[in-house]
Amino acid sequence: MKRTFTATILLLLSCLPLTAQEVQVQEHVLSNGLKLLMFPRRGDPNVAAGWIAKVGSVNERPGITGVCHLFEHMMFKGTHVIGTKDIKKDLEFLAQIDAVKTEIRKEEQAQIQRLRLGEISDLTDPKNRTAHHQKLLEELDGLQKQEKDLVVKNEFDKIYTSAGASGMNAGTSNDFTVYFINVPANKLELWFWMESDRLLNPVFREFYSERDVVREERRLSVESTPTGKFEEEFDATFWTASPYHWPVVGWPSDLDALTREEAMAFFNIYYAPNNLTACLVGDFDPARAIEFAERYFGRLKRNPQQPEPVRTREIEQLAEKRMIAYAETNPEVEIRYHTVADGHVDDYALTVMGALLTGRTGRLYKSLVLDQKVANSAAAGENSLKYEGYFSASGVAKPGNAPEQVEQALYRELERLQKEKVPDHELQKVKNQFNAGNFRRLQSNFGLMIQLLLADAGRGWPSFNEDPGKIQAVTADDIQRVANKYFKPENGAVAIYYTKKTDTKEASPLFTGLTDEEATQVRQFQAMLGKMSPDQMKTILQQIEQQEGAAPPDKRKMIDVMKRLLQERMAKQGGDR
């Protein structure tokens, strides 16, 4: 089963400050460097359990971009004892597959050389392969089929599910990779054994077929969405030197070329215990948890090669950057300014400023949507990453208005922050909203567990308790100062989106009979499919079938198309099992 990741939820949890209520965390560090954070909470006999590797796409390099995200898939493929019928034969096949792939790489390099010289125009066209290359591909296919016969599909998932665990998932970001699940309190030892086993004895089986699954996920979530490729291009435009300029999912050419040996070498450095933190929140005995941690996580060997910190820093931007795009979307604009990393002294004022501008009670909605009526929606916020950061302001133009009108309206609101101090009552209202919202979120074991892990992967988990006071200490002077410091044309980039008119009939027979708006909705639905599990797709298909009879006649064509996409995707995943 392909793992999905609720990236938006986790990133929101990592970016928003916490309630002023201090959380008393118990910490235990193993001799191999692995850190265990514990927050016992009596009541619900379950434990939110997870661990985080302090590695994300920012730690990659050109040539292997996307490798961290690929681990999100590979880490569920099993170990020496889980996911295989015969580990000895399994490893033999993997060695043979690696050897054949080495030979294939030589053929691919020769093809790339021909592409550079203009002798061929398409690397994927079978006609451009040598006879030896084709033979190697056939040999690889045969070995993968034999390997597949040894695989016990989804055994990792099944073991947890049969023990009453739920919500197993994982996710990769620019700065971290996190794995989590909810387990019954009496199955906590199982969690320690399962998680330590996949760190101690990982087997990246089905590597190349799963790499193709990730490549397809990229196609559906980025390349087939109305603005996906443009958003990716804007990131690459905004960042000049910083490794944040490549996507978490990786560049297509890197995904096509990644090898299992490269992945294992990366894993051995960044998934060592001295680069990991585990966390438990729920009804458990800390002393017993420490005993389990020593017994199971203690088996992991510390890597004497400490991961190198990110070396390349963004250079100072000297001129405004602009990107003009024509996409199957409503006219919109995004303005970005380079700001600061997470925890910088200016981070807190920028975060509060984002809250002042965003939401139904925020300045942008009141001004652009209600008063000026130039936008249907508008938002702003600070995105402080581990090594760099940016402030973004955006808006979708109301029909009859150009994105440039929205852009100018956004500038006026930012200039207002530069020239006028925020009134005390408005500032305090935002601070109160932070406290109220964060207090509610901390009631969740899962939310607390994730936030502790993300904090520790950044500046250390104590920042979890320290940041709320810094948010409350932000003054109107601070907000005016940072607005003048960062909101300058030469420090920013602007993306303008115009609506592209397409002939959907020529684009694909799938869209025949659909309006432009319906075609856009279908493409967005296609992208969502790439992130859905089989169970989610089955549920959605059942809901569509139950309700399609009551749908208006003019919407039935679109519904039929969505049904067809669901059925085709489910059939494909069924074939991959």
N, C-alpha and C positions, 0 to 999 in steps of 0.2 A: 504494500500500500504506500502510496506517495504521501509524505508528510506535508501538511500545510502549516502556515505560520501567520498568526494574527499580528503582523508587523506594526500596523497602526496602533493597536492597543498597547503593545509593549513599549513602543517609542513614546507614546503619550505618557505612560507611567514613568519613563526615564526622564522626561523633560520637565514635568510639572513639579513644583516644590511640595514639600510635605507639611502636614499639620504640626503645630508647635508641640504636640504631645510627644514626649520622649519615649522611645521604645527601648526597653532593656534587653539587649541582645547578648546571648552567651556565645563566646567564641572559643573554638578549640583548634589548634594548629598541629597537624601531624608532623612527624619528623621528616617526611618527604616533601613538606611544604604545602600540602593541601589544607585549605582552611574550611572549617565547618562552622556555620552560623546557625544558632538555634533560638527559637522563640516559642516556648511551650504555651499553649492556650487551651485550657480545659473546656470541655463541652462536646462539640462534634467529634466523634471517634474517627477522625480522618486526619491525614497529614498532607499538606501541600509541600511537595518535595521537588527540589531542582538543583541543578548545578550549572555553572557558567564558565566558559573558557574565555580568557581575556584576549580574544582574537576576533577580528572581523575583516571585512574587505580592505580596510585601510592598511592591514599588515601584509597584503599580497604585493605582487609586483607584476609589471607587464609580462605577459606570457602565461601566467597562471591565475589571472583574475577569474573569480567565480569559484575558486577551490573551496573557500570557507562555506559557501552556500551548498556546494556539492556534498560536504560532510553532513549537512542536515539530512540528506537522503541516505548516505552510506552508513551512518551510525545506527540505523534501524535494520541493517542487513544481517545482523547476527554476529556471533563470535565462533570460537572453536567448538563450543558445545551447543550453541543455539543457532538454528537456521540451516542445518546441514544434516544429511543422512550419513555422510562418510567424510570426516574432516581430512583424512589422509588423501583421498582421491580429489577432494575439493581443492586442496592446496597444490596438488600436482597439476590440475587443470589451470589454476590461476598462474602458475609458473610458465606453463606452455603458452597461455594467452599473452602474458607479458613479453615472452620471447618473440612471438609472431608480431605483436604490436611494434616492437623495436624495428623489425624489418619493414613493416608498413610505413613507419615514420620516415624511413629513408626514401621510400617511393613518394611519399607526400612532399618531402622537401624538394625532390626533383620536379614534381608537378608545380610547386610554388615558384620555382625558378623559371619554369616555362611560362607561368602566368605573368611574372614580372617582365619577361621579354616579349610578351604579347603573342606568344605562339598558341596559347589557349585562352579562353575567356571565362571558363566555368570549371572550377575544381571538382564539382559534384557530378559532372557529366561522365558516365561510364566510358564513353568513347575516347576520353582523354587519358585513360589509364593504360599502363602497359599490361601485357599478358601476365607477367609475374605479379604485378600489383593485384590484378583481379584474382589470381590464384590464392594469394595471401589472404584476401578478404573472404574468400570462400572457406579457407582453412580456419580463419578466425570465427566465422559463423558456425562452423561445425563444432568447434571447441566450446563456444558459448552455449550451444544447445545441450551439449553433454554436461556442462557445468550446471545448467538450469535444472536438469533432471535430478541433481543432488540437493537442490535447494528446498528447504521446508519454508514455504511462503508465510510471511507475517508471524513467525513463531514468537518473536520478541513481543509483539502486540498481544498475541493469544495468551501467553503466560501471565501477563499483567491483568488482562481482562478476566481470566478465569479466577484470579485472586481477588477480584472486586475493585481493582484500580480503574481509574477513568481519566480522560482528558490528556492522554499522553501526546506530547507534541514537542516541537523544537523550533528555533528560529535564528536567523542570521541577520546581523545588522552591520553597519559600517565599523562598529567598534567592539562587538561582542557576539558570541554564539551561546545560546541558552537552551537547556533541555529540562522539561518539567512534566510532572504528573501528579495526580491526587491518589494517595494510597490509604487503605484502611490502616488504622494504627497498629493492628496486630500483624500486619504484613510489612512492617518497616524494614525488617531484616532482609526480606526479599528485594526491596528497593536497593539496599546497599550492595547486595550480591550482584544484581542485574547490572547496575550502573558501573560498578567497579569492573565487572567482567568485560563489558564492551569497551572500557578504557584499557584494560590489561591485555585482552586477546581479540582485538578487532580484526575482522576479515572483510575487506572491501570487495565482497563477491558481487557479481553482476555489475562491475564497475562501468564498463563501456555502454551497456544497455541503459543503465541508470543515468549515465552522462547524457545520453540521447533524450531521456525523459526530462532532464533539466533544460536541455536545449529547446525542447518543445514547450516547456513551461515559460521560458523566456519569450518564445514566439507568441504565445497566447497572452501573456501578461504585459508585454512591452510592444512587440512588433505589430500585433493585430489590434491594438487599442487606438482610439482616435488621436491621443496626444502622447502615448507612451514613448515613442522614439524621439519626439521633440523634447519631452521632459528630460530624457537621458542626454540629449544634445545640449540642453541648457545647462545641466550640471557640468558637462565637460567644458562648456564655454565659461561658466562662472569661475571655476577653479582653474588656475594656470599650472601651478606646480604640485599642489596638494594631491595625495593619493585618493582623496574623496572625489576626484573627478571621474573615476570609473565606477560602473554600477555594481551593486552587491551581487547581482546574478551573473556578472561577468560579461566580457565581450564575446561575440559569437566565435571568432577565430580561436580564442583561448579555450572555450568550451569544447570546440572540435578537436583540439590538440592535447588537452590534458591527459597525462598518463597515470596509471595506478602508482607507479614508483614515485612520481612527483607528489602525489597526494599523501602517500605514506610518509615521505620525508618531511612534509609540512606538518602532518599530524604529530610526528615524534617530537617536534620542537614545541608546538603550541598547545598540545593536549597532554603535556606532562603535568604531574600533580602540583608542581610549584607554580603553575599558571592557571590553577582551577580553584573555584570556591563553590562549596555546596551549602544548601540552606534548607532548614526544616521549620515549618510553622504549623502548629496544630496540637493535638492531644497526644503527647509522647513523653517519655522519661529521658531527660538529657543524659543522665549517666549511662543508660542503656544505649542511647544513640552514639555516644562516644565510644563505647565498647564495640559496637558494630563498625564504626568508622575505622578504628584501629585494626580490626580483624580483616575488613574487606578493602577499604581504600588504602590501608597501610601496605597492601601488597604492591602498589604501584611504585615504580622506580623513578626517583627524582632525576630529571635531566640536567646534567651539569652545564649544558649549553643554555643559559638563560635567554629567553626571547629578546631580540634587539628592539629597543623603542623605535617608533616611527621617526625617521631622520629628516625626510623632506618636508619643509614647511612652505606654506603659501607665500609667494612674493607680494610685495606691495603693488596694488593695482594703480595705474597712472591715468587711465582713460576709461570713460564709460563704454560698456559693451551693450550691444543690442542684437536681439535675434527676432527675425520676422518669420512667422510660420503660417501656413495655410493648412488647416486641419478640419476634420469632420466634427467640429465642436462649435459652441457658441463663441462669439468674439469675447476675448478675455485678455487680461494683462497680469503679469507678475513682475514685481520689482524686488530685487535682492541687494543687500548691502553686506559686505564683509564685516564681521563683528569679532566675537571672542569665543574661546573654548569654555567648556563646562567648568564652573567654579571660579572663573575670572571675577575680579571685583565688580566689573560692569555687567556681568551676566544677570544679576538679580534685578537691576533696574530695567534692563532690556526685557526680561521676562514679565515684569509687572507692566511695562509699557504695552507689550503684546496683549495682555489681558484687558487693558484700558480700551484698546482699539477693537477687540473682537467680541463676537456674540451679539445676541439680539438687543442687549442693553449697551453695547459698545459704541464708540464714536463712529466707526466706519459704517455700521448698519444705519445708525440714525442719520448720518450725513449723506452717504452715497445712495442708500436705498430709499429711505423715507423722505428726506428733505429734497435733495437734488434729483432723485429719481433717474439717475444715470446707470445704476447697477441693480442686478437682481440679487447679488450676494457680494460680500466683501469680507476679508479676514486678514489678520496679520499676526506675527508671532516670531519669537526668537528660537532658533534651533542651534543650541550650543552643543557641539559634538566634543569628543574627547580631546582632539588636537586643534580644531578650528571651529568657526561658527558663522552663522549668517542670520540676518533679520529679513523676513519676507513680508511683503504686503501685496495683496492680490484682489482682483474683482472680476466678476462676469458682467459684461455689458447688458443693459436692458435693450430689448428690440428697438431699433431706431437710433441707438447710440453707438458710437465708435469706441473701440478699446482705448484710443488715445484720450477720450474724454474721461474715462475711468482713471487712466494713468494720472492725468492732471488733478483730478479730484483727490486721489491718494496723496499726491505731493502736497496739496494744500493742508491736509490733515497732519502730515508729518511736519510741515513747516509750522503749524500751529503749536506742536509740541516743542519746537525749537524756540519759539518766540514767547509763548505763554506758559506759566507754571500751572501744573494740574492742581485744581482746587483740593483742599484737604479732604472734603467730604467724598469726592469722587475717588481719590486715592484710597481712602480707608474702606470704601465700599468694595473695591477690588480685593484688597487684602482680606476682608471678611469672607469674600467668596472663595479665596484660596483655602482658608482654614476650614470652611464648611464642606467644600467638595473633597478635600483631602481627608478629612476626618471620616467621611462616609466611605471613601475608598479603602481606608485602612481596616475596615471591619471585615474585609475579605482575607482569608488565609492566603489565597492565591496571590492577590494583589500585594500583600505585604511581603510574601516570599520573593516575588519578582523584583519588587523595588529594592529590597536588601541586596539581591544579587547584582542588579544593575549599578547600584551605588558602589558596591565593592569592586566591580570591574572598572569603575571610573576612578574616583578619588579615594576609595575606601569606604566601608559601610558607615563609619562615624559621620560622614557627610549627610547621611540620612537624618540624623538628629540635629546637625549644625545648621543646615540650610534654612529651615523655617524662620529662625531668628533674623537671618540676613535678608529674607524677603520682607519681614515686618519692619526692618530698619531702613528700607528704601524711602527716600524723600523726594519731594517735587523737584528740588534742586538736582538730585541725581538723574532724574528722568530728562530734565532739560539739558543737562550736561552731555549725556550719552547720545541724545538726539542730534545735538550739534556736532559731536565727535565723529559719528559714523554715517549719518545721512548726507552724503555728498555724492554728486554725480560721478566723479572720478573713482569712487569707491564701490560703485554698484553696477548691476547688469539688469537689463529689462527684456522680458519676453513678451512679444505681442502675437496674439493668435487671431487670425481672421478665419471666417467660415469658408471652407473649401466646398464648392459644389461638385459633386461627383455623379457620374452616370452609374448607378448601382447595378444596372442590368449588364453593363460591360464589365464592371468590376468582378462580379461573380453571379452565376445563375441562382445562387442561394438567395440573393437579394431581389430577385425579380418580383415586382408587384408591391414592394415595400416603399414607403415614403423615405425621404432622406433622414427624418427623425427616427423612424423605425429601424432603418439600417444602422444608424449610430447605436441605438439601444441593443441591437443584436450583436454588434461588434464588442460592445462593453460586456455583454453576457458571455461571449466567447472567451474574453480575458478572464472572467470570473471562474469559468470552468477549469482553467488551468490551476486554480488554487483550491478546488473542492475535492474532498475525499469521496470515494464511491458511495458511502452511506448518505452524505449530503446530497449528492446528485440523485440518488434514488428517492429521497424524501421530496426534493423539489419536483421531480418528474411526477410523483404521485399527486402532489398538490395541483400541478398544472392539469393533469388528467381529470381530477375531481371537479375543477372549476371551469374547464374550457367550454362546457356547454352553456354556461351563463355569460360567456364573453360576447361583447358586441361583434356583429358580423365583420366590421371593418378591421378588427384586431385579430381575427382568427388566422390570417396568413402569418403574422408575426409569431403567434403562439405555436403554429405548426413548425415554423423554422426553429424555434427554441427547443421544441420537443425533439426534432430531428438531431440537433446538435448534442443534446443530452444523451440520446440513445446511441449515437455514434461514439461519443466519448466514453460512455459506459462499456460499450462493446470492446473498444480498444483497450481499456484498462483491464477488462475481464480476460482479454487475450494475453496481457502482460503478466497475469498472475502465475 
